[in-house]
Amino acid sequence: MGDKVKKFSFQLESVMNYKNQRLENKKAEHARIIAKVNEQNQKIDSLGEKFKGINLEYNEKKVAGISIIEAMEYSGFLYKLEVEIQQEKRLLNDLKKIEEEKRAEVVEVKIETSTLEKLKEKKLESYNKEVQKSEERYIEEFVSRNL
């Protein structure tokens, strides 16, 4: 071929690679916080079931007859469980806020990477058009020389 066409290279390739790596890291952070949210939900559910079971046992014993000391122990334990459940719910809310922040970070970096990807596609399309024009010029020159 007459014109040497240089190989396509995207000047922002290293930036795009960095952004893609950053996106993967943000996705991993988001996945970890989702796992913590799910774990916290399970913990709260488990404490709720424990509360229900002990409360049911307490109510059955009240019907059957229970000493004041035993009733106070049940009542105190149920209160402690309620407090623990409320603490775990506050922790869950904190984790959910962090999850929302991490999701927003993923979206932000995804937008950045997709913008670069689109720019690369446009540059590649432009490059391919130039290559095609160059090939057409070469063919025209070849044909006109051989006529």
Secondary structure, 3 states (H helix, E strand, C coil): CCCCCCCCCCCCHHHHHHHHHHHHHHHHHHHHHHHHHHHHHHHHHHHHHHHHHHHHHHHHHHHHCCCHHHHHHHHHHHHHHHHHHHHHHHHHHHHHHHHHHHHHHHHHHHHHHHHHHHHHHHHHHHHHHHHHHHHHHHHHHHHHHHC
